[in-house]
Amino acid sequence: MESAHAFLATLAIVLGVAAITTIVFQRLRQPVVLGYIIAGLLVGPHVPLPIHADPQTVHTLSELGVILLMFAIGLELNVDKLVRVAPTAGVIAVLQVALMMAAGFAVGRAFDWTVQESIYAGGAIAISSTTIIAKVFDEMKVEARLREIVYGVLIIEDILAILLLATMSTISSGKGLDAMTLATTTGKLLAFLVGMVVIGLLVVPRLMRWVVRLDRPETTLVASVGICFGLASACAAFHYSVALGAFVAGVLISESGEGHTVEHLLIPVRDMFAAIFFVSVGMLIDPKLVAENWLAVVVLSVVVIVGKILGVALGGVVSGCGLRTSVRAGMSLSQIGEFSFIIVGLGLQLGATRPFLYPVAVAVSAITTLTTPALVRRSDATALAIERRLPRNVVSFITLYSAWLERVRAAPTSSTTSARVRRQVLLLLLDAGAIVGLLLGGALLHKRAEEALATRFGVGEVVSQAIFVGGAALIGLPFLLGVVRLTRAIGLSVVGLGQTKKKSEPATSGSIAIAVQLGLLTAVGAACIVVVEPFVPAGVGALLLTALVAAAIFAFWRNAKQFDVEVQAGGAVVVAVLRSKLRPHDDDGEEHDEVAERAAVESELADDVAAFLPGLGAPKLFRVEAESSVAGRTLGEIDLRSKTGAAVLALVRDGKAIMLPDTSERLDVGVIVATVGSDEALASAKALLCAAEGAARAT
């Protein structure tokens, strides 16, 4: 009876204090997650207040919160959604996670933390917070296009975080990181995952469809949560993270097509236990440890904010999101949250990290959570300022490149073409995996191999090292060449997807293919470097990653300059047609059919644009009218590319055509805007350019 009373008392204290702090933080317009963490600090053992909650009870309940959080994330994911977001969000997420893990590891080693503590620090700062971003976006009414990109990145990050949790739980046994242990544990994990997913796909979707057809909400909720806890328990029995089992359970139920039904029923239960989870996070905060490690908190906070902005922006540009959207996405994702607590909590539970890392991660999360609303509010102005300061040729290239990829994504593809691209991507992943395996094997076995070479051939240490490195390079060279060849092939395939007719490849197509290749090479290279960073001397991984990113930016920059020369040369034809065929807006009342005139010019321009910018489609022309909502505003102010996906190819003002105008050009009444992009993007551009007081108007 006493234990039951103690349990009720703890639950009452936790939920009561959490309710008060939540109300306060809502009134202050701050994320409620911070209120839960403050509540945990108040009822925890490190603050001298007479309202202590039992840590063991709260920890047990918080495990339920973790399971339900991961279950809800899995419910939001299905194969169709993953395939849809993977081409864009996958590149962004992989590049950003790799950069942040490398940065976190480098910071940890700089503070003389152990290798495993540095790995956990990198994992903690790599994953952004879905909970915090969703709350901020709802409050600020962020537009759908930015939401889609950010949430797509979060989906991929969540998957990567689950893989991190599973991997970290296998390498934190305290036996060290030797090649045999790593290979064995990885093999067991993969076998377990494959078995669980295969059996689950045969049973869970059918079972959930049958349960939902009973039309009993309580039965649906009980059955789905039962499946969730069952798979979580199976993972715990095999000494894997319970979060992995809960996530897989959510994905399997989502594949039944009933994910939204279950998610709607789960929300109240999930929110209550999630609140307890965040309270348990606050209870583990020791203000003394935070004060002792204040410099690490400050450094990691700066690394999170700056690193995520740069990583997401770079990934967004190379995946075709556009400059301003990429910068805004980076500023939106520049925080850490629930996954960070789970990752460092796992390290603490397994004894892989010392107690100081948990409060450090929570403090970094609190700081970056507080800065997120301000960064989101300032993201548009910051992105515009960056766009105005970059060279015009770079901005023009990024704009047309992103519009090109937008059209490629929207274009229908044949089964043969899709199969070819999938095969190329699969081969790329296999070659990258082989390189990672060789790097890991070399890093883990180099000392033994060098000693064996020195003993067998009687050579010195330097010679044996040279022989080993040379041999490893020869073995890895075919895979490296395969990565380069396949990234080039994927780039050319992307260019080909946007072309409706077979023709000789213009120079601009090569520039687009090179940009795609650079993005893929950077993502693959960053992932490979991060995997082997714990096994090489401190600082080497960060140095290699910095060199890789710098080389990619330099190559992208040079490619943009060459692209601009080629476009300006081909654009002379477009300018000539626009200048000669489009008459200035008549002020003397002369009547002529403007719509027919523009249609004729669009038809004439279609072949010209296809000759030097294949894949962008036929340009559409819109005249800015006096009643238009964009009249008198600059291109930078209306942000056509970010809002619609279309790009401005040229402007015609008073009979003079301006090819690839910059953001300072003003849309005066009578100006004709030539836009390119997918059909959907052009329809959105028409609604924006021809809107009068918020209503779409046809030209």
VEXNU-492209 format. One record per residue (C-alpha): x, y, z; residue in one letter; residue number from 0. Coordinates in steps of 0.25 Angstrom, whole numbers, padded with zeros to 4 digits. Example, Ala and Ser with C-alpha at 12.3 -4.5 7.8 and 13.67 -1.06 7.14 Angstrom:
<pts>
PT    xx    yy    zz residu num
PT  0049 -0018  0031      a   0
PT  0055 -0004  0029      s   1
</pts>
This chain:
<pts>
PT    xx    yy    zz residu num
PT  0000  0000  0000      m   0
PT  0011  0009  0003      e   1
PT  0018  0007 -0010      s   2
PT  0004  0010 -0017      a   3
PT  0003  0023 -0009      h   4
PT  0017  0027 -0012      a   5
PT  0014  0025 -0027      f   6
PT  0002  0033 -0027      l   7
PT  0009  0044 -0019      a   8
PT  0020  0045 -0029      t   9
PT  0010  0045 -0041      l  10
PT  0003  0056 -0034      a  11
PT  0015  0065 -0032      i  12
PT  0021  0063 -0046      v  13
PT  0008  0066 -0053      l  14
PT  0004  0077 -0044      g  15
PT  0017  0084 -0045      v  16
PT  0017  0081 -0060      a  17
PT  0003  0087 -0062      a  18
PT  0007  0100 -0055      i  19
PT  0020  0102 -0063      t  20
PT  0013  0099 -0076      t  21
PT  0003  0110 -0073      i  22
PT  0014  0120 -0070      v  23
PT  0022  0116 -0082      f  24
PT  0009  0117 -0091      q  25
PT  0007  0131 -0086      r  26
PT  0021  0135 -0088      l  27
PT  0020  0129 -0103      r  28
PT  0031  0119 -0101      q  29
PT  0031  0105 -0104      p  30
PT  0024  0096 -0094      v  31
PT  0036  0086 -0094      v  32
PT  0044  0096 -0087      l  33
PT  0033  0097 -0076      g  34
PT  0034  0082 -0074      y  35
PT  0049  0082 -0073      i  36
PT  0048  0093 -0063      i  37
PT  0037  0085 -0055      a  38
PT  0047  0074 -0055      g  39
PT  0058  0083 -0049      l  40
PT  0049  0088 -0038      l  41
PT  0044  0074 -0034      v  42
PT  0058  0067 -0036      g  43
PT  0068  0064 -0025      p  44
PT  0078  0076 -0029      h  45
PT  0069  0087 -0025      v  46
PT  0066  0089 -0010      p  47
PT  0051  0090 -0011      l  48
PT  0041  0082 -0002      p  49
PT  0034  0076 -0014      i  50
PT  0043  0064 -0018      h  51
PT  0038  0053 -0027      a  52
PT  0044  0039 -0027      d  53
PT  0054  0038 -0038      p  54
PT  0052  0023 -0040      q  55
PT  0037  0024 -0042      t  56
PT  0039  0036 -0051      v  57
PT  0050  0029 -0059      h  58
PT  0041  0017 -0061      t  59
PT  0029  0025 -0066      l  60
PT  0038  0033 -0075      s  61
PT  0042  0020 -0082      e  62
PT  0028  0019 -0086      l  63
PT  0029  0034 -0091      g  64
PT  0041  0030 -0100      v  65
PT  0034  0018 -0105      i  66
PT  0021  0025 -0109      l  67
PT  0029  0037 -0115      l  68
PT  0037  0027 -0124      m  69
PT  0024  0020 -0127      f  70
PT  0017  0033 -0132      a  71
PT  0029  0037 -0141      i  72
PT  0028  0023 -0147      g  73
PT  0013  0025 -0150      l  74
PT  0016  0037 -0158      e  75
PT  0025  0030 -0167      l  76
PT  0022  0020 -0178      n  77
PT  0030  0016 -0191      v  78
PT  0022  0025 -0200      d  79
PT  0025  0037 -0192      k  80
PT  0040  0033 -0190      l  81
PT  0041  0031 -0205      v  82
PT  0035  0045 -0208      r  83
PT  0044  0052 -0198      v  84
PT  0057  0044 -0200      a  85
PT  0063  0051 -0212      p  86
PT  0063  0065 -0206      t  87
PT  0062  0063 -0191      a  88
PT  0071  0050 -0191      g  89
PT  0083  0058 -0197      v  90
PT  0081  0070 -0187      i  91
PT  0079  0061 -0175      a  92
PT  0091  0052 -0178      v  93
PT  0100  0064 -0180      l  94
PT  0095  0071 -0168      q  95
PT  0096  0060 -0159      v  96
PT  0110  0056 -0163      a  97
PT  0115  0070 -0162      l  98
PT  0109  0071 -0148      m  99
PT  0114  0058 -0143      m 100
PT  0128  0061 -0148      a 101
PT  0127  0075 -0141      a 102
PT  0122  0069 -0128      g 103
PT  0133  0058 -0128      f 104
PT  0143  0069 -0130      a 105
PT  0138  0078 -0119      v 106
PT  0138  0066 -0109      g 107
PT  0152  0062 -0112      r 108
PT  0156  0077 -0111      a 109
PT  0151  0076 -0097      f 110
PT  0158  0063 -0094      d 111
PT  0145  0055 -0093      w 112
PT  0147  0040 -0096      t 113
PT  0144  0035 -0110      v 114
PT  0131  0029 -0107      q 115
PT  0127  0042 -0100      e 116
PT  0131  0050 -0112      s 117
PT  0123  0040 -0121      i 118
PT  0110  0042 -0112      y 119
PT  0113  0057 -0112      a 120
PT  0113  0057 -0127      g 121
PT  0100  0049 -0128      g 122
PT  0093  0058 -0118      a 123
PT  0095  0070 -0126      i 124
PT  0092  0064 -0139      a 125
PT  0077  0062 -0138      i 126
PT  0068  0074 -0138      s 127
PT  0055  0074 -0130      s 128
PT  0042  0071 -0137      t 129
PT  0034  0075 -0125      t 130
PT  0040  0089 -0124      i 131
PT  0039  0092 -0139      i 132
PT  0025  0087 -0140      a 133
PT  0021  0096 -0129      k 134
PT  0028  0108 -0134      v 135
PT  0023  0106 -0148      f 136
PT  0009  0105 -0144      d 137
PT  0010  0118 -0136      e 138
PT  0017  0126 -0147      m 139
PT  0008  0120 -0159      k 140
PT  0020  0116 -0167      v 141
PT  0017  0114 -0182      e 142
PT  0014  0100 -0187      a 143
PT  0027  0099 -0196      r 144
PT  0036  0102 -0185      l 145
PT  0029  0092 -0175      r 146
PT  0030  0081 -0186      e 147
PT  0045  0082 -0187      i 148
PT  0047  0084 -0172      v 149
PT  0038  0072 -0168      y 150
PT  0044  0063 -0179      g 151
PT  0058  0066 -0173      v 152
PT  0053  0062 -0159      l 153
PT  0047  0049 -0165      i 154
PT  0061  0045 -0170      i 155
PT  0068  0050 -0157      e 156
PT  0058  0042 -0149      d 157
PT  0062  0029 -0157      i 158
PT  0077  0033 -0155      l 159
PT  0075  0035 -0140      a 160
PT  0068  0021 -0139      i 161
PT  0080  0015 -0146      l 162
PT  0090  0023 -0137      l 163
PT  0083  0018 -0125      l 164
PT  0083  0004 -0129      a 165
PT  0098  0005 -0133      t 166
PT  0102  0012 -0120      m 167
PT  0096  0002 -0112      s 168
PT  0104 -0009 -0119      t 169
PT  0118 -0002 -0117      i 170
PT  0116  0003 -0103      s 171
PT  0118 -0011 -0096      s 172
PT  0131 -0006 -0090      g 173
PT  0139 -0016 -0098      k 174
PT  0145 -0006 -0107      g 175
PT  0144 -0004 -0122      l 176
PT  0151 -0015 -0129      d 177
PT  0148 -0020 -0143      a 178
PT  0142 -0034 -0139      m 179
PT  0133 -0028 -0128      t 180
PT  0128 -0017 -0138      l 181
PT  0126 -0027 -0149      a 182
PT  0119 -0037 -0140      t 183
PT  0110 -0027 -0134      t 184
PT  0106 -0020 -0147      t 185
PT  0103 -0033 -0153      g 186
PT  0094 -0037 -0141      k 187
PT  0087 -0024 -0142      l 188
PT  0084 -0025 -0157      l 189
PT  0079 -0039 -0155      a 190
PT  0070 -0035 -0144      f 191
PT  0064 -0023 -0151      l 192
PT  0062 -0031 -0164      v 193
PT  0055 -0042 -0157      g 194
PT  0046 -0033 -0149      m 195
PT  0042 -0025 -0161      v 196
PT  0039 -0037 -0170      v 197
PT  0031 -0044 -0159      i 198
PT  0024 -0031 -0155      g 199
PT  0020 -0028 -0170      l 200
PT  0014 -0041 -0171      l 201
PT  0005 -0040 -0158      v 202
PT  0004 -0025 -0153      v 203
PT -0003 -0018 -0165      p 204
PT -0013 -0029 -0167      r 205
PT -0016 -0030 -0152      l 206
PT -0018 -0015 -0151      m 207
PT -0027 -0014 -0163      r 208
PT -0036 -0025 -0157      w 209
PT -0036 -0017 -0143      v 210
PT -0040 -0004 -0149      v 211
PT -0051 -0010 -0157      r 212
PT -0057 -0014 -0143      l 213
PT -0060  0001 -0142      d 214
PT -0057  0001 -0127      r 215
PT -0047  0013 -0124      p 216
PT -0043  0007 -0110      e 217
PT -0040 -0007 -0117      t 218
PT -0031  0000 -0128      t 219
PT -0023  0008 -0117      l 220
PT -0021 -0004 -0108      v 221
PT -0017 -0013 -0120      a 222
PT -0007 -0003 -0126      s 223
PT -0001  0001 -0112      v 224
PT  0000 -0014 -0109      g 225
PT  0008 -0016 -0123      i 226
PT  0017 -0004 -0119      c 227
PT  0021 -0010 -0105      f 228
PT  0022 -0024 -0111      g 229
PT  0033 -0020 -0121      l 230
PT  0039 -0011 -0111      a 231
PT  0040 -0022 -0101      s 232
PT  0046 -0031 -0112      a 233
PT  0057 -0021 -0114      c 234
PT  0060 -0020 -0100      a 235
PT  0061 -0035 -0099      a 236
PT  0072 -0035 -0109      f 237
PT  0079 -0024 -0102      h 238
PT  0075 -0013 -0113      y 239
PT  0068  0000 -0110      s 240
PT  0053  0000 -0107      v 241
PT  0052  0012 -0116      a 242
PT  0056  0004 -0128      l 243
PT  0045 -0006 -0126      g 244
PT  0034  0005 -0124      a 245
PT  0039  0012 -0136      f 246
PT  0038 -0001 -0145      v 247
PT  0024 -0003 -0139      a 248
PT  0019  0010 -0143      g 249
PT  0025  0008 -0157      v 250
PT  0018 -0006 -0158      l 251
PT  0005  0000 -0154      i 252
PT  0006  0012 -0163      s 253
PT  0008  0002 -0175      e 254
PT -0006 -0004 -0172      s 255
PT -0012  0010 -0176      g 256
PT -0018  0012 -0163      e 257
PT -0006  0021 -0157      g 258
PT -0014  0034 -0156      h 259
PT -0026  0026 -0149      t 260
PT -0016  0021 -0138      v 261
PT -0009  0034 -0137      e 262
PT -0022  0042 -0134      h 263
PT -0025  0032 -0123      l 264
PT -0011  0032 -0118      l 265
PT -0009  0047 -0116      i 266
PT -0014  0049 -0102      p 267
PT -0007  0037 -0097      v 268
PT  0006  0041 -0104      r 269
PT  0005  0055 -0099      d 270
PT  0004  0051 -0084      m 271
PT  0015  0042 -0084      f 272
PT  0024  0051 -0093      a 273
PT  0022  0061 -0082      a 274
PT  0027  0052 -0072      i 275
PT  0039  0048 -0080      f 276
PT  0043  0063 -0082      f 277
PT  0041  0065 -0067      v 278
PT  0050  0053 -0064      s 279
PT  0060  0060 -0073      v 280
PT  0059  0072 -0064      g 281
PT  0061  0064 -0052      m 282
PT  0075  0059 -0057      l 283
PT  0080  0073 -0058      i 284
PT  0090  0077 -0048      d 285
PT  0093  0092 -0048      p 286
PT  0106  0090 -0042      k 287
PT  0111  0081 -0054      l 288
PT  0105  0091 -0064      v 289
PT  0113  0102 -0057      a 290
PT  0126  0094 -0057      e 291
PT  0124  0091 -0072      n 292
PT  0119  0105 -0076      w 293
PT  0129  0106 -0087      l 294
PT  0125  0093 -0093      a 295
PT  0111  0097 -0093      v 296
PT  0114  0111 -0100      v 297
PT  0123  0104 -0110      v 298
PT  0113  0093 -0114      l 299
PT  0101  0103 -0114      s 300
PT  0109  0112 -0124      v 301
PT  0113  0099 -0132      v 302
PT  0098  0095 -0133      v 303
PT  0093  0108 -0138      i 304
PT  0104  0111 -0148      v 305
PT  0107  0097 -0152      g 306
PT  0092  0093 -0155      k 307
PT  0090  0106 -0162      i 308
PT  0102  0104 -0171      l 309
PT  0099  0089 -0173      g 310
PT  0085  0090 -0176      v 311
PT  0087  0102 -0185      a 312
PT  0098  0095 -0193      l 313
PT  0090  0082 -0194      g 314
PT  0077  0090 -0198      g 315
PT  0085  0097 -0209      v 316
PT  0091  0084 -0215      v 317
PT  0078  0077 -0215      s 318
PT  0070  0088 -0222      g 319
PT  0062  0095 -0211      c 320
PT  0067  0109 -0215      g 321
PT  0076  0118 -0207      l 322
PT  0066  0126 -0198      r 323
PT  0058  0113 -0195      t 324
PT  0071  0106 -0191      s 325
PT  0075  0117 -0182      v 326
PT  0062  0118 -0176      r 327
PT  0061  0103 -0174      a 328
PT  0075  0103 -0167      g 329
PT  0071  0114 -0157      m 330
PT  0058  0106 -0154      s 331
PT  0066  0093 -0151      l 332
PT  0076  0100 -0142      s 333
PT  0073  0093 -0129      q 334
PT  0073  0080 -0122      i 335
PT  0063  0073 -0114      g 336
PT  0056  0060 -0110      e 337
PT  0066  0050 -0118      f 338
PT  0078  0057 -0112      s 339
PT  0072  0054 -0098      f 340
PT  0070  0039 -0102      i 341
PT  0084  0038 -0108      i 342
PT  0091  0043 -0096      v 343
PT  0082  0036 -0087      g 344
PT  0086  0023 -0094      l 345
PT  0100  0026 -0092      g 346
PT  0098  0029 -0077      l 347
PT  0090  0016 -0075      q 348
PT  0100  0008 -0082      l 349
PT  0112  0014 -0074      g 350
PT  0118  0019 -0087      a 351
PT  0118  0034 -0083      t 352
PT  0120  0041 -0070      r 353
PT  0108  0048 -0063      p 354
PT  0113  0062 -0067      f 355
PT  0109  0060 -0082      l 356
PT  0094  0059 -0079      y 357
PT  0092  0073 -0073      p 358
PT  0101  0079 -0083      v 359
PT  0092  0073 -0094      a 360
PT  0080  0078 -0087      v 361
PT  0086  0092 -0086      a 362
PT  0090  0093 -0100      v 363
PT  0075  0088 -0104      s 364
PT  0069  0099 -0095      a 365
PT  0078  0110 -0101      i 366
PT  0076  0106 -0115      t 367
PT  0061  0104 -0113      t 368
PT  0060  0118 -0107      l 369
PT  0067  0124 -0120      t 370
PT  0059  0116 -0130      t 371
PT  0046  0125 -0130      p 372
PT  0055  0137 -0132      a 373
PT  0063  0130 -0143      l 374
PT  0051  0126 -0151      v 375
PT  0045  0140 -0150      r 376
PT  0058  0146 -0155      r 377
PT  0061  0135 -0166      s 378
PT  0054  0142 -0177      d 379
PT  0061  0155 -0175      a 380
PT  0075  0148 -0173      t 381
PT  0073  0139 -0186      a 382
PT  0069  0151 -0194      l 383
PT  0082  0159 -0189      a 384
PT  0091  0147 -0192      i 385
PT  0084  0146 -0206      e 386
PT  0087  0160 -0209      r 387
PT  0102  0159 -0204      r 388
PT  0105  0147 -0213      l 389
PT  0110  0149 -0227      p 390
PT  0099  0150 -0237      r 391
PT  0104  0138 -0245      n 392
PT  0104  0129 -0233      v 393
PT  0090  0133 -0229      v 394
PT  0085  0132 -0244      s 395
PT  0091  0118 -0245      f 396
PT  0085  0113 -0232      i 397
PT  0071  0119 -0236      t 398
PT  0071  0112 -0250      l 399
PT  0077  0099 -0244      y 400
PT  0067  0098 -0233      s 401
PT  0055  0101 -0243      a 402
PT  0061  0090 -0252      w 403
PT  0061  0080 -0241      l 404
PT  0047  0084 -0237      e 405
PT  0042  0081 -0251      r 406
PT  0050  0068 -0251      v 407
PT  0043  0064 -0238      r 408
PT  0029  0067 -0244      a 409
PT  0032  0061 -0258      a 410
PT  0026  0047 -0260      p 411
PT  0036  0036 -0262      t 412
PT  0036  0023 -0269      s 413
PT  0038  0010 -0262      s 414
PT  0051  0008 -0270      t 415
PT  0056  0021 -0266      t 416
PT  0052  0020 -0251      s 417
PT  0058  0006 -0251      a 418
PT  0071  0011 -0256      r 419
PT  0072  0022 -0246      v 420
PT  0069  0013 -0235      r 421
PT  0080  0003 -0239      r 422
PT  0090  0014 -0240      q 423
PT  0086  0019 -0226      v 424
PT  0087  0004 -0221      l 425
PT  0101  0002 -0227      l 426
PT  0105  0016 -0221      l 427
PT  0101  0011 -0207      l 428
PT  0108 -0002 -0209      l 429
PT  0121  0005 -0213      d 430
PT  0120  0015 -0202      a 431
PT  0118  0004 -0192      g 432
PT  0130 -0004 -0197      a 433
PT  0139  0009 -0196      i 434
PT  0133  0010 -0181      v 435
PT  0136 -0004 -0178      g 436
PT  0151 -0003 -0184      l 437
PT  0153  0010 -0176      l 438
PT  0148  0004 -0163      l 439
PT  0156 -0009 -0165      g 440
PT  0168 -0001 -0168      g 441
PT  0166  0008 -0156      a 442
PT  0164 -0004 -0147      l 443
PT  0175 -0013 -0153      l 444
PT  0186 -0004 -0157      h 445
PT  0195 -0006 -0145      k 446
PT  0194 -0021 -0146      r 447
PT  0196 -0021 -0161      a 448
PT  0208 -0012 -0160      e 449
PT  0214 -0020 -0149      e 450
PT  0212 -0033 -0158      a 451
PT  0218 -0026 -0170      l 452
PT  0230 -0021 -0162      a 453
PT  0233 -0035 -0156      t 454
PT  0231 -0043 -0169      r 455
PT  0239 -0034 -0178      f 456
PT  0248 -0028 -0168      g 457
PT  0245 -0014 -0172      v 458
PT  0244 -0001 -0163      g 459
PT  0231  0005 -0157      e 460
PT  0231  0016 -0168      v 461
PT  0232  0006 -0179      v 462
PT  0222 -0004 -0174      s 463
PT  0212  0008 -0172      q 464
PT  0214  0012 -0187      a 465
PT  0212 -0002 -0191      i 466
PT  0199 -0003 -0183      f 467
PT  0194  0010 -0188      v 468
PT  0198  0007 -0202      g 469
PT  0191 -0007 -0202      g 470
PT  0178 -0001 -0196      a 471
PT  0178  0010 -0206      a 472
PT  0179  0000 -0218      l 473
PT  0168 -0009 -0212      i 474
PT  0159  0004 -0210      g 475
PT  0162  0010 -0223      l 476
PT  0152  0003 -0231      p 477
PT  0141  0006 -0221      f 478
PT  0145  0021 -0221      l 479
PT  0145  0021 -0236      l 480
PT  0131  0014 -0236      g 481
PT  0126  0025 -0226      v 482
PT  0131  0036 -0236      v 483
PT  0125  0029 -0248      r 484
PT  0112  0026 -0242      l 485
PT  0110  0040 -0236      t 486
PT  0113  0046 -0250      r 487
PT  0103  0036 -0256      a 488
PT  0092  0040 -0247      i 489
PT  0094  0054 -0250      g 490
PT  0093  0051 -0265      l 491
PT  0080  0043 -0262      s 492
PT  0074  0055 -0254      v 493
PT  0077  0064 -0266      v 494
PT  0071  0054 -0276      g 495
PT  0058  0053 -0267      l 496
PT  0055  0067 -0270      g 497
PT  0057  0066 -0285      q 498
PT  0045  0062 -0293      t 499
PT  0053  0060 -0306      k 500
PT  0066  0053 -0309      k 501
PT  0076  0063 -0314      k 502
PT  0091  0066 -0312      s 503
PT  0094  0071 -0298      e 504
PT  0097  0086 -0297      p 505
PT  0107  0091 -0288      a 506
PT  0097  0096 -0278      t 507
PT  0093  0081 -0276      s 508
PT  0107  0078 -0272      g 509
PT  0107  0089 -0262      s 510
PT  0094  0083 -0256      i 511
PT  0100  0069 -0256      a 512
PT  0113  0074 -0249      i 513
PT  0105  0081 -0238      a 514
PT  0097  0068 -0235      v 515
PT  0109  0060 -0235      q 516
PT  0116  0070 -0225      l 517
PT  0104  0069 -0216      g 518
PT  0105  0054 -0216      l 519
PT  0120  0053 -0214      l 520
PT  0119  0062 -0203      t 521
PT  0108  0055 -0196      a 522
PT  0115  0041 -0198      v 523
PT  0129  0047 -0194      g 524
PT  0124  0053 -0181      a 525
PT  0117  0040 -0177      a 526
PT  0130  0032 -0179      c 527
PT  0138  0042 -0172      i 528
PT  0129  0042 -0160      v 529
PT  0128  0027 -0159      v 530
PT  0143  0026 -0158      v 531
PT  0146  0038 -0150      e 532
PT  0146  0031 -0136      p 533
PT  0157  0022 -0141      f 534
PT  0167  0032 -0147      v 535
PT  0176  0043 -0139      p 536
PT  0168  0054 -0133      a 537
PT  0165  0065 -0142      g 538
PT  0168  0057 -0155      v 539
PT  0153  0055 -0158      g 540
PT  0149  0069 -0156      a 541
PT  0161  0074 -0165      l 542
PT  0157  0064 -0176      l 543
PT  0142  0068 -0175      l 544
PT  0146  0083 -0175      t 545
PT  0154  0081 -0187      a 546
PT  0143  0073 -0194      l 547
PT  0133  0084 -0192      v 548
PT  0142  0095 -0196      a 549
PT  0146  0087 -0209      a 550
PT  0131  0085 -0212      a 551
PT  0128  0100 -0210      i 552
PT  0139  0104 -0219      f 553
PT  0135  0094 -0230      a 554
PT  0121  0099 -0229      f 555
PT  0125  0113 -0230      w 556
PT  0134  0111 -0242      r 557
PT  0122  0103 -0248      n 558
PT  0113  0114 -0246      a 559
PT  0122  0124 -0253      k 560
PT  0123  0115 -0265      q 561
PT  0108  0113 -0265      f 562
PT  0106  0128 -0265      d 563
PT  0114  0130 -0277      v 564
PT  0107  0119 -0285      e 565
PT  0093  0124 -0281      v 566
PT  0096  0138 -0284      q 567
PT  0101  0134 -0298      a 568
PT  0088  0126 -0300      g 569
PT  0080  0136 -0294      g 570
PT  0083  0146 -0304      a 571
PT  0073  0139 -0313      v 572
PT  0062  0140 -0303      v 573
PT  0065  0155 -0300      v 574
PT  0064  0158 -0315      a 575
PT  0051  0151 -0317      v 576
PT  0045  0158 -0304      l 577
PT  0050  0171 -0309      r 578
PT  0045  0170 -0323      s 579
PT  0032  0163 -0321      k 580
PT  0026  0169 -0308      l 581
PT  0021  0183 -0310      r 582
PT  0022  0192 -0298      p 583
PT  0009  0194 -0290      h 584
PT  0000  0205 -0298      d 585
PT -0003  0217 -0290      d 586
PT -0011  0224 -0302      d 587
PT -0022  0214 -0302      g 588
PT -0018  0206 -0314      e 589
PT -0025  0193 -0313      e 590
PT -0018  0180 -0316      h 591
PT -0019  0165 -0311      d 592
PT -0009  0164 -0301      e 593
PT -0012  0150 -0297      v 594
PT -0011  0145 -0311      a 595
PT  0002  0153 -0313      e 596
PT  0008  0147 -0301      r 597
PT  0004  0133 -0305      a 598
PT  0011  0135 -0318      a 599
PT  0023  0139 -0312      v 600
PT  0023  0128 -0302      e 601
PT  0022  0118 -0313      s 602
PT  0034  0124 -0321      e 603
PT  0042  0124 -0308      l 604
PT  0039  0109 -0305      a 605
PT  0049  0104 -0315      d 606
PT  0060  0115 -0312      d 607
PT  0059  0112 -0297      v 608
PT  0059  0097 -0299      a 609
PT  0072  0099 -0308      a 610
PT  0081  0104 -0296      f 611
PT  0073  0101 -0284      l 612
PT  0066  0087 -0287      p 613
PT  0057  0082 -0276      g 614
PT  0052  0096 -0271      l 615
PT  0040  0095 -0281      g 616
PT  0034  0106 -0288      a 617
PT  0034  0120 -0282      p 618
PT  0021  0127 -0277      k 619
PT  0019  0142 -0278      l 620
PT  0011  0150 -0268      f 621
PT  0009  0165 -0269      r 622
PT  0009  0173 -0255      v 623
PT -0004  0181 -0255      e 624
PT -0008  0193 -0246      a 625
PT -0017  0185 -0237      e 626
PT -0007  0173 -0235      s 627
PT -0002  0171 -0221      s 628
PT  0013  0170 -0226      v 629
PT  0013  0184 -0233      a 630
PT  0024  0193 -0228      g 631
PT  0031  0182 -0220      r 632
PT  0045  0176 -0223      t 633
PT  0047  0162 -0227      l 634
PT  0054  0160 -0214      g 635
PT  0042  0165 -0207      e 636
PT  0032  0155 -0214      i 637
PT  0042  0143 -0213      d 638
PT  0035  0136 -0225      l 639
PT  0045  0125 -0225      r 640
PT  0043  0121 -0210      s 641
PT  0028  0123 -0210      k 642
PT  0024  0116 -0224      t 643
PT  0036  0108 -0229      g 644
PT  0037  0116 -0242      a 645
PT  0049  0124 -0246      a 646
PT  0049  0138 -0253      v 647
PT  0057  0136 -0266      l 648
PT  0055  0150 -0271      a 649
PT  0048  0163 -0269      l 650
PT  0043  0173 -0280      v 651
PT  0042  0187 -0276      r 652
PT  0039  0198 -0287      d 653
PT  0043  0189 -0298      g 654
PT  0056  0186 -0292      k 655
PT  0059  0171 -0287      a 656
PT  0067  0168 -0275      i 657
PT  0072  0153 -0275      m 658
PT  0073  0147 -0261      l 659
PT  0070  0159 -0253      p 660
PT  0075  0161 -0239      d 661
PT  0066  0162 -0226      t 662
PT  0067  0178 -0226      s 663
PT  0059  0179 -0239      e 664
PT  0045  0185 -0237      r 665
PT  0032  0180 -0243      l 666
PT  0026  0193 -0248      d 667
PT  0013  0193 -0255      v 668
PT  0014  0188 -0269      g 669
PT  0026  0180 -0267      v 670
PT  0026  0166 -0273      i 671
PT  0031  0154 -0265      v 672
PT  0036  0142 -0272      a 673
PT  0036  0130 -0263      t 674
PT  0041  0116 -0264      v 675
PT  0038  0103 -0256      g 676
PT  0029  0092 -0254      s 677
PT  0014  0093 -0258      d 678
PT  0010  0093 -0243      e 679
PT  0021  0104 -0240      a 680
PT  0016  0112 -0252      l 681
PT  0002  0112 -0247      a 682
PT  0006  0116 -0233      s 683
PT  0014  0128 -0240      a 684
PT  0002  0132 -0248      k 685
PT -0006  0133 -0235      a 686
PT  0004  0141 -0228      l 687
PT  0008  0151 -0240      l 688
PT -0007  0153 -0244      c 689
PT -0013  0153 -0230      a 690
PT -0021  0165 -0226      a 691
PT -0023  0167 -0211      e 692
PT -0020  0152 -0209      g 693
PT -0030  0147 -0220      a 694
PT -0024  0140 -0232      a 695
PT -0027  0146 -0245      r 696
PT -0025  0141 -0259      a 697
PT -0017  0148 -0269      t 698
</pts>
